[in-house]
Amino acid sequence: MSETPRLGLPYLDMGQAQKEMTHNAALARLDGLVQVTCLEVRSDPPAEPAEGAVYLVGDSASGAWEGQEDSLAAWHQGWHFTAPEAGWRVCDQDRERILTHDGSQWRAVPELQVPSLDNDWIGYGSGYAGIRYFRDAEGRVTIEGVMQAGSDGVVFTLLEGYRPADTLMFCCWSGGGPYRVDVRANGEVEVHASNTVFSSLAGISFIAAG
């Protein structure tokens, strides 16, 4: 029987008997994949899964899940597995995080870090993002956001694991034009010739040490 190319939904065939079974199987698969949320990531199937429950199969899968690592396992009067494609996202309810598939494995979407600001800096407000930073799965750190009302000096310090191997210098934009931002190996983020009207940290990106 032919299937749709991406989700593997079964097509109805001309003159097919018991078409409702094929149609219901497609609906069950869609129910588990649209706006997908998994209860948890685990490697062994639960003993008494609820109808419609979805899990993300972890490493070294066992039992009825053997050989289904990284697949989405949905229970509809039996286990139905769907292998993910690059770009798919799933909400992991157990750990309250979003996972995305990069074509080879599931990765957690980078968690934003919101630092406390020194030297009288505050968020710019007016709908603009405040100062924040994150690290992606490849180790690249991005700093972004807009601030105001402060003075030159160290604005905040990056957490360990988010710091460069050596001091880096960046050119960012402020209400007075371009200005300098140094990001040091000890995590300090220091601004020079900043502007109190607004100073943006957009455009700062580097590979973290280690």
TIRO-2110 file (N, C-alpha, C; in Angstrom, 1 decimal):
// TIRO-2110
0.9, -1.2, 0.0, N, 1, A
0.0, 0.0, 0.0, CA, 1, A
0.9, 1.2, 0.0, C, 1, A
0.6, 2.2, -0.8, N, 2, A
1.4, 3.4, -0.9, CA, 2, A
1.1, 4.3, 0.3, C, 2, A
2.1, 5.2, 0.6, N, 3, A
2.1, 6.0, 1.7, CA, 3, A
2.5, 7.4, 1.3, C, 3, A
2.2, 8.4, 2.2, N, 4, A
2.7, 9.8, 1.9, CA, 4, A
4.2, 9.8, 2.2, C, 4, A
4.9, 10.7, 1.5, N, 5, A
6.4, 10.6, 1.5, CA, 5, A
7.0, 11.0, 2.9, C, 5, A
6.4, 11.9, 3.6, N, 6, A
7.0, 12.5, 4.9, CA, 6, A
6.5, 11.8, 6.1, C, 6, A
5.3, 11.6, 6.3, N, 7, A
4.7, 11.1, 7.6, CA, 7, A
4.4, 9.6, 7.5, C, 7, A
4.4, 9.0, 6.2, N, 8, A
4.1, 7.6, 6.1, CA, 8, A
2.6, 7.3, 6.3, C, 8, A
1.7, 8.3, 6.0, N, 9, A
0.3, 8.1, 6.2, CA, 9, A
-0.2, 7.2, 5.0, C, 9, A
-1.0, 6.2, 5.3, N, 10, A
-1.4, 5.2, 4.3, CA, 10, A
-2.5, 5.9, 3.4, C, 10, A
-2.3, 5.7, 2.1, N, 11, A
-3.4, 6.2, 1.1, CA, 11, A
-4.5, 5.2, 1.1, C, 11, A
-5.7, 5.6, 0.7, N, 12, A
-6.8, 4.7, 0.4, CA, 12, A
-6.6, 4.2, -1.1, C, 12, A
-6.8, 3.0, -1.3, N, 13, A
-6.7, 2.4, -2.6, CA, 13, A
-8.0, 2.2, -3.3, C, 13, A
-8.1, 2.3, -4.6, N, 14, A
-9.3, 2.1, -5.3, CA, 14, A
-9.9, 0.7, -5.0, C, 14, A
-11.1, 0.6, -4.6, N, 15, A
-11.8, -0.7, -4.4, CA, 15, A
-11.3, -1.4, -3.1, C, 15, A
-10.6, -0.6, -2.3, N, 16, A
-10.0, -1.3, -1.1, CA, 16, A
-11.1, -1.6, -0.1, C, 16, A
-11.0, -2.8, 0.5, N, 17, A
-11.9, -3.3, 1.6, CA, 17, A
-11.5, -2.7, 2.9, C, 17, A
-12.5, -2.4, 3.7, N, 18, A
-12.3, -1.9, 5.1, CA, 18, A
-11.4, -0.6, 5.1, C, 18, A
-11.8, 0.3, 4.2, N, 19, A
-11.1, 1.6, 4.1, CA, 19, A
-11.0, 2.4, 5.4, C, 19, A
-12.0, 2.1, 6.3, N, 20, A
-12.0, 2.9, 7.5, CA, 20, A
-10.8, 2.5, 8.4, C, 20, A
-10.3, 1.3, 8.3, N, 21, A
-9.1, 0.9, 9.1, CA, 21, A
-7.9, 1.7, 8.6, C, 21, A
-7.7, 1.9, 7.3, N, 22, A
-6.6, 2.6, 6.8, CA, 22, A
-6.8, 4.1, 7.2, C, 22, A
-8.0, 4.6, 7.0, N, 23, A
-8.2, 6.0, 7.4, CA, 23, A
-8.0, 6.3, 8.8, C, 23, A
-8.5, 5.4, 9.7, N, 24, A
-8.3, 5.6, 11.1, CA, 24, A
-6.8, 5.5, 11.5, C, 24, A
-6.1, 4.6, 10.9, N, 25, A
-4.6, 4.5, 11.1, CA, 25, A
-3.9, 5.8, 10.8, C, 25, A
-4.3, 6.5, 9.7, N, 26, A
-3.7, 7.8, 9.4, CA, 26, A
-4.1, 8.8, 10.4, C, 26, A
-5.3, 8.8, 10.8, N, 27, A
-5.7, 9.8, 11.9, CA, 27, A
-5.0, 9.6, 13.2, C, 27, A
-4.8, 8.3, 13.5, N, 28, A
-4.0, 8.1, 14.8, CA, 28, A
-2.6, 8.5, 14.7, C, 28, A
-2.0, 8.4, 13.5, N, 29, A
-0.6, 8.8, 13.4, CA, 29, A
-0.5, 10.4, 13.4, C, 29, A
-1.5, 11.0, 12.8, N, 30, A
-1.5, 12.5, 12.8, CA, 30, A
-1.8, 13.0, 14.2, C, 30, A
-2.6, 12.3, 15.0, N, 31, A
-2.9, 12.7, 16.4, CA, 31, A
-1.6, 12.7, 17.2, C, 31, A
-0.7, 11.8, 16.9, N, 32, A
0.5, 11.8, 17.7, CA, 32, A
1.6, 12.7, 17.2, C, 32, A
1.5, 13.2, 15.9, N, 33, A
2.6, 14.0, 15.3, CA, 33, A
2.3, 15.5, 15.2, C, 33, A
1.0, 15.8, 15.1, N, 34, A
0.7, 17.3, 15.0, CA, 34, A
0.8, 17.9, 16.4, C, 34, A
1.5, 19.1, 16.4, N, 35, A
1.7, 19.7, 17.7, CA, 35, A
2.3, 18.7, 18.7, C, 35, A
3.3, 18.0, 18.3, N, 36, A
3.7, 16.8, 19.1, CA, 36, A
4.3, 17.2, 20.5, C, 36, A
3.9, 16.5, 21.5, N, 37, A
4.4, 16.6, 22.8, CA, 37, A
4.6, 15.2, 23.4, C, 37, A
5.8, 14.9, 23.8, N, 38, A
6.1, 13.6, 24.4, CA, 38, A
6.1, 13.7, 25.9, C, 38, A
5.6, 12.6, 26.6, N, 39, A
5.6, 12.6, 28.0, CA, 39, A
6.9, 12.6, 28.6, C, 39, A
7.9, 11.9, 28.0, N, 40, A
9.3, 11.9, 28.5, CA, 40, A
10.1, 11.2, 27.4, C, 40, A
11.4, 11.3, 27.6, N, 41, A
12.4, 10.5, 26.9, CA, 41, A
12.8, 9.3, 27.7, C, 41, A
12.6, 8.1, 27.1, N, 42, A
13.0, 6.9, 27.9, CA, 42, A
13.3, 5.8, 26.9, C, 42, A
14.0, 4.7, 27.4, N, 43, A
14.5, 3.7, 26.5, CA, 43, A
13.7, 2.4, 26.6, C, 43, A
12.8, 2.3, 27.6, N, 44, A
12.0, 1.1, 27.8, CA, 44, A
10.5, 1.5, 27.7, C, 44, A
9.7, 0.7, 27.1, N, 45, A
8.2, 1.1, 27.0, CA, 45, A
7.5, 0.9, 28.3, C, 45, A
6.6, 1.9, 28.6, N, 46, A
5.9, 1.7, 29.9, CA, 46, A
5.0, 0.5, 29.9, C, 46, A
4.7, 0.0, 31.1, N, 47, A
3.9, -1.2, 31.2, CA, 47, A
2.4, -1.0, 30.8, C, 47, A
1.9, 0.2, 31.1, N, 48, A
0.4, 0.4, 30.8, CA, 48, A
0.3, 1.8, 30.2, C, 48, A
0.7, 2.0, 29.0, N, 49, A
0.6, 3.3, 28.4, CA, 49, A
-0.9, 3.7, 28.1, C, 49, A
-1.1, 5.0, 28.3, N, 50, A
-2.5, 5.5, 28.0, CA, 50, A
-2.7, 5.7, 26.5, C, 50, A
-3.9, 5.5, 26.0, N, 51, A
-4.2, 5.6, 24.6, CA, 51, A
-3.9, 7.0, 24.2, C, 51, A
-3.1, 7.1, 23.1, N, 52, A
-2.6, 8.4, 22.5, CA, 52, A
-1.4, 8.9, 23.1, C, 52, A
-0.8, 8.2, 24.1, N, 53, A
0.4, 8.7, 24.8, CA, 53, A
1.6, 8.6, 23.8, C, 53, A
2.5, 9.6, 23.8, N, 54, A
3.6, 9.7, 22.9, CA, 54, A
4.9, 9.8, 23.8, C, 54, A
5.9, 9.0, 23.4, N, 55, A
7.2, 9.0, 24.0, CA, 55, A
8.3, 9.2, 23.0, C, 55, A
9.4, 9.8, 23.4, N, 56, A
10.6, 9.8, 22.5, CA, 56, A
11.5, 8.7, 23.0, C, 56, A
11.9, 7.8, 22.0, N, 57, A
12.7, 6.6, 22.4, CA, 57, A
14.1, 7.0, 22.5, C, 57, A
14.7, 6.7, 23.7, N, 58, A
16.1, 7.1, 24.0, CA, 58, A
17.1, 6.0, 23.5, C, 58, A
18.3, 6.1, 24.0, N, 59, A
19.4, 5.2, 23.6, CA, 59, A
19.1, 3.8, 24.1, C, 59, A
19.7, 2.8, 23.5, N, 60, A
19.7, 1.4, 24.0, CA, 60, A
18.3, 1.0, 24.2, C, 60, A
17.4, 1.2, 23.3, N, 61, A
16.0, 0.9, 23.5, CA, 61, A
15.8, -0.6, 23.7, C, 61, A
14.8, -1.0, 24.5, N, 62, A
14.6, -2.4, 24.8, CA, 62, A
13.1, -2.8, 24.6, C, 62, A
12.9, -4.1, 24.7, N, 63, A
11.5, -4.6, 24.6, CA, 63, A
10.9, -4.3, 23.2, C, 63, A
9.7, -3.8, 23.3, N, 64, A
9.0, -3.5, 22.0, CA, 64, A
9.5, -2.3, 21.3, C, 64, A
10.4, -1.6, 22.0, N, 65, A
11.1, -0.4, 21.3, CA, 65, A
12.4, -0.7, 20.8, C, 65, A
12.9, -1.9, 20.9, N, 66, A
14.2, -2.3, 20.4, CA, 66, A
14.5, -1.9, 19.0, C, 66, A
15.6, -1.2, 18.7, N, 67, A
15.9, -0.7, 17.3, CA, 67, A
15.2, 0.6, 16.9, C, 67, A
14.4, 1.2, 17.8, N, 68, A
13.6, 2.4, 17.5, CA, 68, A
14.2, 3.7, 18.1, C, 68, A
15.5, 3.7, 18.4, N, 69, A
16.1, 4.9, 19.0, CA, 69, A
15.8, 6.1, 18.2, C, 69, A
15.5, 7.2, 19.0, N, 70, A
15.3, 8.5, 18.4, CA, 70, A
13.9, 8.7, 17.8, C, 70, A
13.2, 7.5, 17.6, N, 71, A
11.8, 7.6, 17.0, CA, 71, A
10.8, 8.1, 18.0, C, 71, A
9.7, 8.6, 17.5, N, 72, A
8.5, 8.9, 18.3, CA, 72, A
7.7, 7.7, 18.4, C, 72, A
7.4, 7.3, 19.7, N, 73, A
6.5, 6.1, 19.9, CA, 73, A
5.2, 6.5, 20.4, C, 73, A
4.1, 6.2, 19.7, N, 74, A
2.8, 6.6, 20.1, CA, 74, A
2.0, 5.3, 20.3, C, 74, A
1.2, 5.3, 21.3, N, 75, A
0.4, 4.1, 21.7, CA, 75, A
-1.1, 4.3, 21.2, C, 75, A
-1.4, 3.5, 20.2, N, 76, A
-2.8, 3.5, 19.7, CA, 76, A
-3.2, 2.0, 19.5, C, 76, A
-3.6, 1.4, 20.6, N, 77, A
-3.9, -0.1, 20.7, CA, 77, A
-2.7, -0.9, 20.2, C, 77, A
-1.5, -0.3, 20.4, N, 78, A
-0.3, -0.9, 20.0, CA, 78, A
0.7, 0.2, 19.7, C, 78, A
2.0, -0.1, 19.6, N, 79, A
3.0, 0.9, 19.4, CA, 79, A
3.1, 1.2, 17.9, C, 79, A
3.2, 2.5, 17.6, N, 80, A
3.4, 3.0, 16.3, CA, 80, A
4.6, 4.0, 16.3, C, 80, A
5.6, 3.7, 15.5, N, 81, A
6.8, 4.5, 15.5, CA, 81, A
7.0, 5.4, 14.3, C, 81, A
7.5, 6.5, 14.5, N, 82, A
7.8, 7.5, 13.4, CA, 82, A
9.2, 8.0, 13.6, C, 82, A
10.0, 7.8, 12.6, N, 83, A
11.4, 8.3, 12.6, CA, 83, A
11.4, 9.8, 12.2, C, 83, A
12.1, 10.6, 13.0, N, 84, A
12.0, 12.1, 12.7, CA, 84, A
12.9, 12.5, 11.5, C, 84, A
12.6, 13.7, 11.0, N, 85, A
13.4, 14.3, 10.0, CA, 85, A
14.0, 15.6, 10.5, C, 85, A
15.0, 16.1, 9.8, N, 86, A
15.7, 17.3, 10.3, CA, 86, A
14.7, 18.4, 10.4, C, 86, A
14.8, 19.2, 11.5, N, 87, A
13.9, 20.3, 11.7, CA, 87, A
12.7, 20.0, 12.5, C, 87, A
12.4, 18.7, 12.8, N, 88, A
11.2, 18.4, 13.6, CA, 88, A
11.4, 18.9, 15.0, C, 88, A
10.4, 19.3, 15.7, N, 89, A
10.4, 19.8, 17.1, CA, 89, A
9.4, 19.0, 17.9, C, 89, A
9.8, 18.8, 19.2, N, 90, A
8.9, 18.1, 20.1, CA, 90, A
9.1, 18.7, 21.5, C, 90, A
8.0, 18.9, 22.2, N, 91, A
8.0, 19.4, 23.6, CA, 91, A
8.1, 18.2, 24.5, C, 91, A
9.2, 18.2, 25.3, N, 92, A
9.4, 17.2, 26.3, CA, 92, A
8.8, 17.7, 27.6, C, 92, A
7.6, 17.1, 27.9, N, 93, A
6.9, 17.6, 29.1, CA, 93, A
7.6, 17.3, 30.4, C, 93, A
8.3, 16.1, 30.4, N, 94, A
9.0, 15.7, 31.7, CA, 94, A
10.1, 16.7, 32.1, C, 94, A
10.8, 17.2, 31.2, N, 95, A
11.9, 18.1, 31.5, CA, 95, A
11.7, 19.6, 31.1, C, 95, A
10.4, 19.8, 30.6, N, 96, A
10.0, 21.2, 30.3, CA, 96, A
11.0, 21.8, 29.4, C, 96, A
11.2, 21.2, 28.2, N, 97, A
12.1, 21.8, 27.2, CA, 97, A
11.7, 21.4, 25.8, C, 97, A
12.2, 22.1, 24.9, N, 98, A
11.9, 21.9, 23.5, CA, 98, A
13.1, 21.2, 22.8, C, 98, A
12.9, 20.1, 22.1, N, 99, A
13.9, 19.4, 21.4, CA, 99, A
13.7, 19.6, 19.9, C, 99, A
14.8, 19.7, 19.2, N, 100, A
14.8, 19.8, 17.8, CA, 100, A
15.7, 18.7, 17.2, C, 100, A
15.3, 18.2, 16.0, N, 101, A
16.2, 17.1, 15.4, CA, 101, A
17.0, 17.7, 14.3, C, 101, A
18.3, 17.5, 14.4, N, 102, A
19.2, 18.1, 13.4, CA, 102, A
19.5, 17.2, 12.2, C, 102, A
18.8, 16.1, 12.1, N, 103, A
19.0, 15.2, 11.0, CA, 103, A
19.8, 13.9, 11.4, C, 103, A
20.4, 14.0, 12.6, N, 104, A
21.1, 12.9, 13.2, CA, 104, A
20.8, 12.6, 14.6, C, 104, A
20.4, 13.6, 15.4, N, 105, A
20.0, 13.4, 16.8, CA, 105, A
19.1, 14.5, 17.3, C, 105, A
18.4, 14.3, 18.4, N, 106, A
17.7, 15.3, 19.1, CA, 106, A
18.6, 16.2, 19.9, C, 106, A
18.3, 17.5, 19.9, N, 107, A
19.1, 18.4, 20.7, CA, 107, A
18.2, 19.4, 21.4, C, 107, A
18.5, 19.8, 22.6, N, 108, A
17.7, 20.8, 23.3, CA, 108, A
17.9, 22.1, 22.7, C, 108, A
16.8, 22.9, 22.5, N, 109, A
16.9, 24.3, 22.0, CA, 109, A
17.7, 25.1, 23.1, C, 109, A
18.7, 25.9, 22.7, N, 110, A
19.5, 26.6, 23.7, CA, 110, A
18.7, 27.4, 24.7, C, 110, A
19.1, 27.3, 26.0, N, 111, A
18.4, 28.0, 27.0, CA, 111, A
19.0, 29.4, 27.2, C, 111, A
18.1, 30.4, 27.2, N, 112, A
18.6, 31.8, 27.4, CA, 112, A
19.1, 32.0, 28.8, C, 112, A
20.2, 32.8, 28.9, N, 113, A
20.7, 33.2, 30.1, CA, 113, A
20.5, 34.7, 30.2, C, 113, A
19.9, 35.2, 31.3, N, 114, A
19.6, 36.7, 31.4, CA, 114, A
20.4, 37.2, 32.6, C, 114, A
21.5, 37.9, 32.3, N, 115, A
22.4, 38.4, 33.4, CA, 115, A
21.8, 39.6, 34.1, C, 115, A
22.3, 39.8, 35.3, N, 116, A
22.1, 41.0, 36.1, CA, 116, A
23.1, 42.1, 35.5, C, 116, A
22.7, 43.3, 35.3, N, 117, A
23.5, 44.3, 34.7, CA, 117, A
24.1, 45.2, 35.8, C, 117, A
25.4, 45.6, 35.6, N, 118, A
26.1, 46.5, 36.5, CA, 118, A
26.2, 47.9, 35.8, C, 118, A
26.9, 48.8, 36.5, N, 119, A
27.1, 50.2, 36.1, CA, 119, A
25.9, 50.9, 35.6, C, 119, A
24.8, 50.7, 36.3, N, 120, A
23.5, 51.4, 36.2, CA, 120, A
22.8, 51.0, 34.8, C, 120, A
23.2, 50.0, 34.1, N, 121, A
22.5, 49.6, 32.9, CA, 121, A
21.2, 49.0, 33.2, C, 121, A
20.2, 49.2, 32.4, N, 122, A
18.9, 48.6, 32.5, CA, 122, A
18.5, 48.2, 31.1, C, 122, A
17.5, 47.4, 31.0, N, 123, A
16.9, 47.0, 29.7, CA, 123, A
16.3, 48.3, 29.0, C, 123, A
16.4, 48.3, 27.6, N, 124, A
15.9, 49.4, 26.9, CA, 124, A
14.3, 49.5, 27.0, C, 124, A
13.7, 48.4, 27.0, N, 125, A
12.2, 48.4, 27.1, CA, 125, A
11.6, 48.7, 25.7, C, 125, A
10.4, 49.2, 25.8, N, 126, A
9.6, 49.5, 24.6, CA, 126, A
9.5, 48.4, 23.6, C, 126, A
9.4, 47.2, 24.1, N, 127, A
9.2, 46.0, 23.2, CA, 127, A
10.5, 45.4, 22.7, C, 127, A
11.7, 46.1, 23.0, N, 128, A
13.0, 45.5, 22.6, CA, 128, A
13.5, 44.5, 23.6, C, 128, A
14.2, 43.5, 23.1, N, 129, A
14.7, 42.4, 23.9, CA, 129, A
15.8, 43.0, 24.9, C, 129, A
15.7, 42.5, 26.1, N, 130, A
16.8, 42.9, 27.0, CA, 130, A
18.1, 42.1, 26.8, C, 130, A
19.1, 42.4, 27.5, N, 131, A
20.4, 41.7, 27.3, CA, 131, A
20.2, 40.2, 27.7, C, 131, A
20.7, 39.3, 26.9, N, 132, A
20.6, 37.9, 27.1, CA, 132, A
21.7, 37.2, 26.3, C, 132, A
22.0, 35.9, 26.6, N, 133, A
22.9, 35.2, 25.8, CA, 133, A
22.6, 33.7, 25.9, C, 133, A
23.1, 32.9, 24.9, N, 134, A
22.9, 31.5, 24.9, CA, 134, A
24.0, 30.8, 24.1, C, 134, A
24.1, 29.5, 24.3, N, 135, A
25.1, 28.7, 23.6, CA, 135, A
24.4, 27.6, 22.9, C, 135, A
24.8, 27.4, 21.6, N, 136, A
24.1, 26.4, 20.8, CA, 136, A
24.8, 25.0, 21.0, C, 136, A
24.3, 24.0, 20.3, N, 137, A
24.9, 22.7, 20.5, CA, 137, A
26.3, 22.6, 19.9, C, 137, A
26.7, 23.5, 19.0, N, 138, A
28.1, 23.4, 18.5, CA, 138, A
29.1, 24.3, 19.3, C, 138, A
28.6, 24.9, 20.4, N, 139, A
29.4, 25.7, 21.3, CA, 139, A
29.6, 27.1, 20.9, C, 139, A
28.7, 27.6, 20.0, N, 140, A
28.8, 29.0, 19.6, CA, 140, A
27.9, 29.8, 20.6, C, 140, A
28.5, 30.8, 21.2, N, 141, A
27.7, 31.7, 22.1, CA, 141, A
27.3, 33.0, 21.4, C, 141, A
26.1, 33.4, 21.6, N, 142, A
25.5, 34.6, 21.0, CA, 142, A
25.0, 35.5, 22.1, C, 142, A
25.4, 36.8, 22.1, N, 143, A
24.9, 37.8, 23.0, CA, 143, A
24.1, 38.7, 22.2, C, 143, A
22.9, 39.2, 22.8, N, 144, A
22.0, 40.1, 22.0, CA, 144, A
21.2, 40.9, 23.0, C, 144, A
20.5, 41.9, 22.5, N, 145, A
19.7, 42.7, 23.3, CA, 145, A
20.1, 44.2, 23.4, C, 145, A
19.3, 45.0, 23.9, N, 146, A
19.5, 46.5, 24.0, CA, 146, A
19.4, 46.9, 25.4, C, 146, A
20.3, 47.9, 25.8, N, 147, A
20.3, 48.4, 27.2, CA, 147, A
20.4, 50.0, 27.1, C, 147, A
20.2, 50.6, 28.2, N, 148, A
20.2, 52.1, 28.3, CA, 148, A
20.7, 52.5, 29.7, C, 148, A
21.0, 53.8, 29.7, N, 149, A
21.2, 54.6, 31.0, CA, 149, A
22.4, 54.2, 31.8, C, 149, A
23.3, 53.5, 31.3, N, 150, A
24.5, 53.1, 32.1, CA, 150, A
25.8, 53.8, 31.7, C, 150, A
26.9, 53.3, 32.1, N, 151, A
28.2, 54.0, 31.8, CA, 151, A
29.2, 52.9, 31.4, C, 151, A
30.3, 53.4, 30.9, N, 152, A
31.4, 52.4, 30.4, CA, 152, A
31.9, 51.6, 31.5, C, 152, A
32.3, 50.4, 31.2, N, 153, A
32.9, 49.5, 32.1, CA, 153, A
32.3, 48.1, 31.9, C, 153, A
32.5, 47.2, 32.9, N, 154, A
32.0, 45.8, 32.8, CA, 154, A
30.5, 45.8, 33.1, C, 154, A
29.8, 45.3, 32.1, N, 155, A
28.3, 45.3, 32.3, CA, 155, A
27.8, 44.1, 33.0, C, 155, A
28.4, 42.9, 32.6, N, 156, A
28.0, 41.7, 33.3, CA, 156, A
29.1, 40.7, 33.0, C, 156, A
29.0, 39.5, 33.6, N, 157, A
30.0, 38.5, 33.5, CA, 157, A
29.4, 37.2, 33.0, C, 157, A
29.9, 36.6, 31.9, N, 158, A
29.3, 35.4, 31.4, CA, 158, A
29.6, 34.2, 32.3, C, 158, A
28.7, 33.3, 32.4, N, 159, A
28.8, 32.1, 33.1, CA, 159, A
30.0, 31.2, 32.5, C, 159, A
30.6, 30.4, 33.4, N, 160, A
31.6, 29.4, 32.8, CA, 160, A
30.9, 28.5, 31.8, C, 160, A
31.6, 28.2, 30.8, N, 161, A
31.1, 27.4, 29.6, CA, 161, A
30.6, 28.3, 28.5, C, 161, A
30.5, 29.6, 28.8, N, 162, A
30.0, 30.6, 27.8, CA, 162, A
31.1, 31.6, 27.5, C, 162, A
32.3, 31.3, 27.8, N, 163, A
33.4, 32.3, 27.7, CA, 163, A
34.4, 32.0, 26.6, C, 163, A
35.0, 33.0, 25.9, N, 164, A
35.9, 32.7, 24.9, CA, 164, A
37.3, 32.3, 25.5, C, 164, A
38.1, 31.7, 24.6, N, 165, A
39.5, 31.3, 25.1, CA, 165, A
40.4, 32.5, 25.3, C, 165, A
40.2, 33.6, 24.5, N, 166, A
41.0, 34.8, 24.6, CA, 166, A
40.0, 36.0, 24.5, C, 166, A
40.5, 37.2, 24.9, N, 167, A
39.7, 38.4, 24.8, CA, 167, A
39.4, 38.7, 23.4, C, 167, A
38.1, 39.0, 23.1, N, 168, A
37.7, 39.3, 21.8, CA, 168, A
37.1, 40.7, 21.8, C, 168, A
37.2, 41.4, 20.6, N, 169, A
36.7, 42.8, 20.5, CA, 169, A
35.7, 42.8, 19.4, C, 169, A
34.6, 43.5, 19.7, N, 170, A
33.4, 43.6, 18.8, CA, 170, A
33.1, 45.1, 18.6, C, 170, A
32.5, 45.4, 17.5, N, 171, A
31.9, 46.7, 17.2, CA, 171, A
30.4, 46.6, 17.2, C, 171, A
29.7, 47.3, 18.1, N, 172, A
28.3, 47.2, 18.1, CA, 172, A
27.7, 48.7, 17.9, C, 172, A
26.4, 48.8, 17.9, N, 173, A
25.8, 50.1, 17.5, CA, 173, A
25.1, 50.7, 18.8, C, 173, A
25.2, 52.0, 18.9, N, 174, A
24.5, 52.7, 20.0, CA, 174, A
23.9, 54.0, 19.4, C, 174, A
23.2, 54.7, 20.4, N, 175, A
22.6, 56.0, 20.0, CA, 175, A
23.6, 57.0, 19.5, C, 175, A
24.9, 56.8, 19.8, N, 176, A
25.9, 57.7, 19.4, CA, 176, A
26.7, 57.2, 18.2, C, 176, A
26.3, 56.0, 17.7, N, 177, A
27.1, 55.4, 16.6, CA, 177, A
27.8, 54.2, 17.0, C, 177, A
28.8, 53.7, 16.3, N, 178, A
29.5, 52.5, 16.6, CA, 178, A
30.3, 52.6, 17.9, C, 178, A
30.3, 51.6, 18.7, N, 179, A
31.1, 51.6, 19.9, CA, 179, A
31.7, 50.2, 20.1, C, 179, A
32.7, 50.1, 21.1, N, 180, A
33.5, 48.9, 21.3, CA, 180, A
33.0, 48.1, 22.4, C, 180, A
33.0, 46.8, 22.2, N, 181, A
32.6, 45.8, 23.3, CA, 181, A
33.7, 44.7, 23.4, C, 181, A
34.3, 44.6, 24.5, N, 182, A
35.3, 43.5, 24.8, CA, 182, A
34.7, 42.4, 25.5, C, 182, A
34.9, 41.2, 25.1, N, 183, A
34.5, 40.0, 25.8, CA, 183, A
35.7, 39.2, 26.2, C, 183, A
36.0, 39.1, 27.5, N, 184, A
37.2, 38.6, 28.0, CA, 184, A
37.1, 37.1, 28.3, C, 184, A
38.3, 36.4, 28.4, N, 185, A
38.3, 35.0, 28.8, CA, 185, A
37.8, 34.7, 30.1, C, 185, A
37.8, 35.7, 31.0, N, 186, A
37.2, 35.5, 32.4, CA, 186, A
35.7, 35.8, 32.4, C, 186, A
35.1, 36.0, 31.2, N, 187, A
33.7, 36.2, 31.1, CA, 187, A
33.2, 37.6, 31.2, C, 187, A
34.1, 38.6, 31.5, N, 188, A
33.6, 40.0, 31.6, CA, 188, A
33.3, 40.5, 30.2, C, 188, A
32.1, 41.2, 30.2, N, 189, A
31.7, 41.9, 29.0, CA, 189, A
31.8, 43.4, 29.3, C, 189, A
32.7, 44.1, 28.7, N, 190, A
33.0, 45.5, 29.0, CA, 190, A
32.7, 46.4, 27.7, C, 190, A
32.1, 47.5, 28.0, N, 191, A
31.8, 48.4, 26.9, CA, 191, A
32.6, 49.7, 27.0, C, 191, A
32.9, 50.3, 25.8, N, 192, A
33.7, 51.5, 25.7, CA, 192, A
33.0, 52.4, 24.7, C, 192, A
33.0, 53.7, 25.1, N, 193, A
32.3, 54.7, 24.2, CA, 193, A
30.9, 54.4, 24.0, C, 193, A
30.2, 53.8, 25.0, N, 194, A
28.8, 53.5, 24.9, CA, 194, A
27.9, 54.7, 24.9, C, 194, A
26.6, 54.5, 24.8, N, 195, A
25.7, 55.7, 24.8, CA, 195, A
24.5, 55.4, 25.7, C, 195, A
24.2, 56.4, 26.5, N, 196, A
23.1, 56.2, 27.5, CA, 196, A
21.7, 56.1, 26.9, C, 196, A
21.5, 56.7, 25.7, N, 197, A
20.2, 56.6, 25.1, CA, 197, A
19.9, 55.2, 24.8, C, 197, A
20.8, 54.5, 24.1, N, 198, A
20.7, 53.0, 23.9, CA, 198, A
22.0, 52.5, 23.4, C, 198, A
22.3, 51.3, 23.8, N, 199, A
23.5, 50.6, 23.4, CA, 199, A
23.1, 49.1, 23.1, C, 199, A
23.3, 48.7, 21.9, N, 200, A
22.9, 47.3, 21.5, CA, 200, A
24.1, 46.4, 21.6, C, 200, A
23.9, 45.1, 22.0, N, 201, A
24.9, 44.1, 21.9, CA, 201, A
24.7, 43.1, 20.8, C, 201, A
23.8, 43.4, 19.9, N, 202, A
23.5, 42.5, 18.8, CA, 202, A
24.8, 42.4, 17.9, C, 202, A
25.0, 41.2, 17.4, N, 203, A
26.2, 40.9, 16.5, CA, 203, A
27.3, 40.2, 17.2, C, 203, A
27.3, 40.0, 18.5, N, 204, A
28.4, 39.4, 19.3, CA, 204, A
28.1, 37.9, 19.2, C, 204, A
29.1, 37.2, 18.6, N, 205, A
29.0, 35.7, 18.5, CA, 205, A
30.4, 35.1, 18.4, C, 205, A
30.6, 34.0, 19.2, N, 206, A
32.0, 33.4, 19.2, CA, 206, A
31.9, 32.0, 19.7, C, 206, A
32.9, 31.2, 19.5, N, 207, A
33.0, 29.8, 19.9, CA, 207, A
33.5, 29.8, 21.4, C, 207, A
32.8, 29.2, 22.3, N, 208, A
33.2, 29.1, 23.7, CA, 208, A
34.5, 28.3, 23.8, C, 208, A
35.3, 28.6, 24.8, N, 209, A
36.5, 27.8, 25.1, CA, 209, A
36.1, 26.4, 25.5, C, 209, A
36.9, 25.5, 25.1, N, 210, A
36.6, 24.1, 25.5, CA, 210, A
35.4, 23.5, 24.8, C, 210, A
END
